[in-house]
Amino acid sequence: MSLGTLLGLSATIRDVKPVRYPFDPDKARAAAEVLLHLGGGRMEFLRLVKLLYLAERESLGRRGAPLFGGRLACWEHGPVPTDAQDLVKASAGVAGASRLTMRGYSVVLEVEPNAGPLSDWELELLGELTRLHEGDGTWDLVVATHQLDEWRRPPTGSSLAIDAGDVLRALGRSPADVEQLAAEAAELEYMRGLGLW
């Protein structure tokens, strides 16, 4: 008996192709800088990561394409865009040599944001999310992201990967849409491997 049968998974669910978008560090950095700027130039690291996740999720849901792509994962404090989180952490860790710095648990934007890699639509999305969550505390965002359909509680001290297809399905995309988007994401990854993206 297969593992899928033991778990009660149908062939349709088992055979779904993963949706993996290549990571665009320039867009992720720009999104982080814009969110920090809109938030007054300083923000708790966890809050920034939550807003980046929600922006990525909204972009996937509204246009079927990522804001910046990369890996997504479930952590104890909810889902996060792992590659973007790592980029912000690394960027803010170099005091005096970075556009971002860490001060305690907060990330500080040291210069004007470089929004160049982002489209007008993407900038509007970031502004909309900032306004929507302006009155929410960091832990309000943690609780809210725990309510998202794609979040699963990971084992203590570890994480669980989130496939972008899980996010798309949670947002009501049809199986045919998700399959088409998986094919498009695979093409992007292939083009990136050839140095064309």
C-alpha positions as CSV (number, residue, x, y, z in Angstrom):
1,M,0.0,0.0,0.0
2,S,1.4,3.4,-0.9
3,L,1.9,6.3,1.5
4,G,-0.7,8.3,-0.4
5,T,-3.3,5.6,0.1
6,L,-2.4,5.3,3.8
7,L,-2.9,9.0,4.2
8,G,-6.1,9.0,2.2
9,L,-4.7,11.1,-0.6
10,S,-6.3,10.8,-4.1
11,A,-4.2,10.5,-7.2
12,T,-5.4,14.0,-8.1
13,I,-3.9,15.5,-5.0
14,R,-0.7,13.4,-5.0
15,D,0.1,14.2,-8.6
16,V,-0.2,18.0,-8.3
17,K,3.0,19.6,-9.7
18,P,4.7,22.0,-7.2
19,V,4.6,25.7,-7.9
20,R,8.0,27.1,-7.3
21,Y,8.9,30.6,-8.4
22,P,12.5,31.8,-8.7
23,F,13.6,34.3,-6.1
24,D,14.2,37.9,-7.2
25,P,16.4,39.4,-4.5
26,D,16.2,42.9,-6.0
27,K,12.4,43.0,-5.8
28,A,12.5,41.5,-2.3
29,R,14.9,44.1,-1.1
30,A,12.9,46.9,-2.7
31,A,9.7,45.5,-1.2
32,A,11.3,45.4,2.3
33,E,12.6,49.0,1.9
34,V,9.3,50.3,0.7
35,L,7.4,48.7,3.6
36,L,10.0,50.1,6.0
37,H,9.6,53.6,4.5
38,L,5.8,53.4,4.6
39,G,6.1,52.3,8.2
40,G,8.1,55.3,9.3
41,G,11.6,53.9,8.6
42,R,11.7,51.4,11.5
43,M,9.8,48.2,12.1
44,E,10.1,45.0,14.1
45,F,11.8,42.3,12.0
46,L,8.9,39.9,12.6
47,R,6.3,42.5,11.5
48,L,8.3,43.2,8.3
49,V,8.5,39.5,7.5
50,K,4.8,39.1,8.1
51,L,4.0,42.0,5.8
52,L,6.3,40.6,3.1
53,Y,4.5,37.3,3.3
54,L,1.1,38.9,3.1
55,A,2.3,41.0,0.1
56,E,3.6,37.8,-1.7
57,R,0.3,36.0,-0.9
58,E,-1.8,38.9,-2.2
59,S,0.3,39.1,-5.4
60,L,-0.1,35.4,-6.0
61,G,-3.9,35.6,-5.4
62,R,-4.6,38.7,-7.4
63,R,-2.5,38.2,-10.5
64,G,-1.2,34.6,-10.2
65,A,2.4,35.8,-10.1
66,P,4.7,36.4,-7.2
67,L,5.9,39.8,-6.0
68,F,9.4,38.5,-5.5
69,G,9.2,34.7,-5.5
70,G,11.4,32.2,-3.6
71,R,10.7,29.7,-0.9
72,L,7.8,30.0,1.6
73,A,7.7,28.1,4.9
74,C,5.5,27.6,8.0
75,W,7.4,28.5,11.2
76,E,6.2,28.7,14.8
77,H,5.1,32.3,14.3
78,G,3.3,31.6,11.0
79,P,4.2,31.5,7.4
80,V,7.2,33.5,6.1
81,P,8.9,34.1,2.7
82,T,12.1,32.3,3.7
83,D,14.4,33.7,1.0
84,A,13.2,37.3,1.6
85,Q,13.6,36.8,5.3
86,D,17.1,35.6,4.9
87,L,18.0,38.4,2.6
88,V,16.7,41.1,5.0
89,K,18.6,39.4,7.9
90,A,21.8,39.3,5.9
91,S,21.4,42.8,4.6
92,A,20.6,44.3,8.0
93,G,23.5,42.4,9.7
94,V,26.3,44.5,8.2
95,A,26.4,47.7,10.3
96,G,27.4,50.8,8.3
97,A,27.7,48.9,5.0
98,S,24.0,48.4,4.4
99,R,20.8,50.2,3.5
100,L,19.2,48.4,6.4
101,T,20.4,47.9,10.0
102,M,19.2,45.9,13.0
103,R,18.6,47.8,16.2
104,G,17.4,45.3,18.8
105,Y,14.5,43.4,17.2
106,S,13.8,46.2,14.7
107,V,15.0,46.8,11.1
108,V,15.9,50.4,10.3
109,L,15.9,51.8,6.8
110,E,19.0,54.1,6.7
111,V,18.4,55.7,3.2
112,E,15.5,56.4,0.9
113,P,14.0,53.2,-0.5
114,N,15.1,51.9,-3.9
115,A,11.7,51.1,-5.4
116,G,13.0,50.9,-8.9
117,P,12.6,47.1,-9.3
118,L,8.9,47.3,-8.4
119,S,6.0,48.2,-10.8
120,D,3.3,50.8,-9.9
121,W,0.9,48.0,-9.2
122,E,3.3,46.4,-6.8
123,L,4.0,49.7,-5.0
124,E,0.2,50.2,-4.7
125,L,-0.2,46.7,-3.2
126,L,2.5,47.5,-0.6
127,G,0.8,50.8,0.2
128,E,-2.6,49.0,0.5
129,L,-1.2,46.4,2.9
130,T,0.5,49.0,5.0
131,R,-2.8,51.0,5.3
132,L,-4.8,47.8,6.0
133,H,-2.5,46.7,8.8
134,E,-1.5,50.1,10.2
135,G,-3.3,49.5,13.5
136,D,-2.3,45.9,13.9
137,G,0.5,45.0,16.2
138,T,3.2,42.4,15.3
139,W,1.5,39.7,17.3
140,D,-1.9,40.6,15.7
141,L,-0.2,39.7,12.4
142,V,1.2,36.5,13.8
143,V,-2.3,35.4,15.0
144,A,-3.8,36.5,11.6
145,T,-1.2,34.5,9.6
146,H,-1.9,31.4,11.8
147,Q,-5.5,31.6,10.4
148,L,-4.4,31.3,6.8
149,D,-5.4,28.0,5.1
150,E,-1.9,27.2,4.0
151,W,-0.3,27.5,7.5
152,R,0.4,24.2,9.3
153,R,2.0,24.0,12.8
154,P,5.6,22.8,12.3
155,P,7.3,20.4,14.7
156,T,9.0,22.4,17.5
157,G,12.2,24.1,16.4
158,S,11.7,23.4,12.7
159,S,9.7,24.5,9.7
160,L,7.5,23.1,6.9
161,A,7.7,24.2,3.3
162,I,4.7,25.8,1.7
163,D,4.3,25.3,-2.0
164,A,3.0,28.4,-3.8
165,G,0.3,26.1,-5.2
166,D,-1.0,25.6,-1.7
167,V,-1.4,29.4,-1.4
168,L,-3.1,29.6,-4.7
169,R,-5.5,26.8,-3.8
170,A,-6.2,28.5,-0.4
171,L,-7.1,31.7,-2.3
172,G,-9.6,29.8,-4.5
173,R,-7.6,29.2,-7.7
174,S,-8.9,26.3,-9.6
175,P,-6.8,23.1,-10.1
176,A,-6.5,24.0,-13.8
177,D,-5.2,27.5,-12.9
178,V,-2.7,26.1,-10.4
179,E,-1.5,23.6,-13.0
180,Q,-1.0,26.4,-15.6
181,L,0.8,28.5,-13.1
182,A,3.0,25.6,-12.1
183,A,4.0,25.2,-15.8
184,E,4.7,29.0,-16.0
185,A,6.8,28.9,-12.8
186,A,8.8,25.9,-14.2
187,E,9.5,27.9,-17.4
188,L,10.7,30.9,-15.4
189,E,13.0,28.7,-13.4
190,Y,14.4,27.1,-16.6
191,M,15.0,30.5,-18.1
192,R,16.7,31.6,-14.9
193,G,19.0,28.6,-15.2
194,L,19.9,29.7,-18.7
195,G,20.6,33.2,-17.4
196,L,17.7,34.7,-19.4
197,W,15.8,35.9,-16.4
